[in-house]
Amino acid sequence: MSNAIDLSDYDVPGRGRGILDVIRWRYLLSLLIQKGTATRYRNSVLGWTWSYVKPAAQFAVYYFVMGIILGLHQNVPNFAIYLFSGVVMVNLFNEAFTNATDSIVANGSLVRKIYLPRELFPLAATIGAMIHFLPQAAVLVLICLIVGWTPSLLAIGAGLLGILLVVVWSFGLGLLFAGVNVRFRDAHNFVEIIRTFSTWTSPVLYTWVYVQTAMPSSLFHIFMSNPLTVAVELFHVGFWDATVDNGHGLPPHFPVYVLASLIASLVVLIAGQLTFRRFERSFAQDL
């Protein structure tokens, strides 16, 4: 009689299928999201009000400098909506990217003690950033409705595609830097630099027309292929264009830029997953 034990139903300890394990561990993912949301403003007097105060203060500074002092409000109709629709997208990227990068280090005690798919942490951080993005988006929609914006399938579709681009792009970058950040804490400094570039190299404080006239066409194509740039322009299409009579329109070949940004986001997502799994083997020791 054979004493062999069938081990086919058991997993190899400490190894999983990466992002594909999210469906299997979706209950734990929901708990991590709830934990991040509940502790975000713990012991805070204003609480969730900060989700409105911080972007409002940021918008006020940008509008005062770029709109009033530099006079862009005279060249761009409804400049306040143009500016705010771009600011909320950049804020979504910055928060999702930063939180995903820090997610493994911030949950080091769990990572060291038990096994679970480590991708759950950056994914929960990214979804948490989306939740905190919703109040800003609600304010944007309310302002647009006040000035005469009428929802349409084009506007809603452009907005949703812009959000999808930012989420995939930031999650891919977050996976990549989250893995590296555990062993090399310098990665967090690179994230801060990327955040600074994302704010000033996206058509938020200015229009793409200024960029097209200021740089060679080859560099302009690269600029417009950036997923965050495309997402900002999609949000402009969704919310700003319908509130003005004579906007600047979309740049030539914009559908090509959308396709290029989608491909870039998927490539970064795959690269981020491979890098994350490469460093995942030594998370417990490095933490």
N, C-alpha and C positions, 0 to 999 in steps of 0.2 A: 504494500500500500504506500502510495506516495504521500509525503508530508509537505509537499510544496504549497505555499500560500499564494493565492492570487492577489497581486498588488496593483492590478490595473486600475482600481478605483481610487488609488492614492496619488497625491501630487508629490512632486519632488520638493522637499522642504526649502522654503525661501525663494522659490522661483515661480513666476507666474507668466501670464500672457500679455503683460503690459497693459496698455489702454483697454484691450479687449476684456480685461477682468472687471472693468467698471460695471458692466451689466450684472455680473454675478454678485458683486459687492455693493449694489446700489443702496441698500439699507444703511450700511456703514457710511457711504458717501453722504447720504442725507443727514446723518448724525454729525458728521464733520462740518457740513454747511451750517447746520443749526448752531453748533458750538461757536463757529467763527462769527456768525451774525449776533449771537447772544452776548458774546464777550467783547465785541467791537467797542461799544460805548459804556462798558460796565463802570459804575461809580462816576458817571458823567452827569453833570447837571442838565445840559441841553439834550443829551442822548442823540436820537436820530435827527434832531434839528441840525446837527453838524453836517449832515448830508446835503443840506440846503445852504448853510452858512458859508462853508468853505468854497464851493464853486461860485457862489454869489460874490464873495470877496475877490476871487480870482478874476471873474468877469469884469467887476468894477475897475480893477487895476488895469486890465488890458484895454478896456473901452476908453478909459481916461487917457492912457498913453497913446494908443494907436488910433482911436477914434477922434478924440478931441484935440490932443496936442499935435499929432501928425496929420490930422484932417482926413483920415480915411472914410469917416462917416459922410463926407461930402462926395466921395467918388464911388462908394458902394451903397446903394439904396438899402434901407433896413439893415444897416451895418450891425446893429445890436443882435438881430436874429442870426445873421451870417456868422458873427463871432461866437455866439453862445452855442450854436449847433455844432461848430467845430470844437469848442472847448470841451463839451461833454464827451465827445468821442476820444479826444486825447486823454481826458481824465480816466475813461474806462480802460484804455490801453495801459496807462501808467500804473493804475492801481492793480489791474490784473497781472501785469508783468512783474511788478515788485512783490506782490503777495505770493505769487507762485514761486518766485525765486527763493524767498525766505521760508517757504512752507515746510521744508524738510528740517531745517535747523530749528525752526520754531516748535516743531513737534518731535524734537529729538528724543524725549523720554519714551514716547510710544514706539518710535522706530527702533530703539535699542532693546525694548522689552518683548515685543510681540511681532509676529509676521503678519503683514497685510500688504496688499498691492500699494507700493509707495506712490504710484501715480495718482492715488486718490487725494493726496494732500495738495499738490499743485492744481488739480482739477477742482477741488472744493474751494480753493482760494480764488480761482478764476470765476467760478459760479457766484461766489460771495461778492466779488467785485461787480458782477452783473446786477445783483440784487441792490447794491448801493448806487448803481447807475440809474435805476428806475425812478427815484425821486427827481433827479435832474432831468431825465427824459420827460417826466410828467409836467414839470415846470415849462420846458420848451414847448410841448404840445399846447399847454394852456395859453402861453403868450402868442403862439402862432394863430390859435383860434380867435384870440381877441383882435388881432390885426387883419383877420379875414381869410386865414388859411382854410382851405376845404380839403379834407382827406380824400385821397384817390388811390386806386390800386398801384399806380406808378410811384406815388409818394411812399406808401406803406412798404411796397416791395423794395424800393431803394433803401429805405431806412433799415429794414430787416437784413438786407444783404450787407449793408455797412456794418451792422452789429456782428453778423456772422464772421465777416473778415477780421474784425478786431479781435474777436474771441479766439479764433483759430490761430491767428498770428501771435497774440500775446501768450496763449497756452503753449504753443510750440517753443517760443523763446523762453518761457518760464520753465518748461521741462529741461531745456538745454542748460540754462544757468542754475537751476535748482540742483542738478547733479554735480555740476562743477563747484558750486558754492559750498557744498559740504566739505570738500577737501581743500579748496582754495578760496578763502573768504574775500580775496580781492575781487571775486566775481561781482559782489554787491556794489563795488565802486564803479565797475563797468556798467552796471544797470543804471546807476545814477547818471552817468554820462549819456547813455542811450535815451533816458527820459528827457534830458535837456534837449537833445537833438530832436526828439519826437515833437516837442512843443514848438520849436522854431523852424523846423524843416517841413512842416505840414501847412497847407493853405488855410490856416486858422486866423492869423493876424493880418493876412494879406491874401490876394487872389492869385490864381495860377497864371493870370495874364502877366503879372509882374515878373514871375519866374521865367516865363517863356521869352520875354524880351531881355532878360538879364543873363542868360546862359546859352551855350550852344545846344542845338537840337538833340544831340546824343545824350547830354547830361539831363536835358528836360525829359527825355523818354525814361531815363532811370528814375528821376524824381517822381514822375507820374506812375511808375510801376510799383512804388512803395505801397504795400497794403493799407497802411494808415492814411496815406494821402488819398487813395481811392475811396476809403471808407468815409473820410471827411467830405469829399466831393459828393458821395452818394447821400450823405445826410443833408448837404446843401440842396441837392435835387429834391429830397423828400420834404424839406421844411422851408427852406429859404426861397427857392425859385418860385414857388406858388404865391409868395407874398409880394413879389415885385413885378413890374411891367417890363423893365428892360434890364435883366441881369446879364452877367458876363457869359452865361451859357457853359457848356461843357467843352473841354479841350478836344481838338481833333483826335480821332482814333481812340476815343475813350473806351469803347467795348474791348479793344485790344489790351488796354491798361488793366481793365477789370479781370480779364482772363489771365494776364501775366501776374497780377497780384494774388489770384486764387492759386495759381501754380506755385508761386513763391511761398505762400502760407502753408501749403501741403508739404512742400519740400522741407521747410523749417520744422514742421510738426514731426515728420519722419526722422529728420536729423536729431531733433530734440529727444525723441523716444529712444533712439539708438544710443545717444550720449548718456542719457539718464540711466539706462540699463547697464551701461559700461561702468559707471561710477557707483551704481546701486550695490554692487557686490561688497563694497567696503564702507557702507554708510555707518553701520554699527560701530566699527573701529574708529572711523574718522570723527564721529560725534562724541 
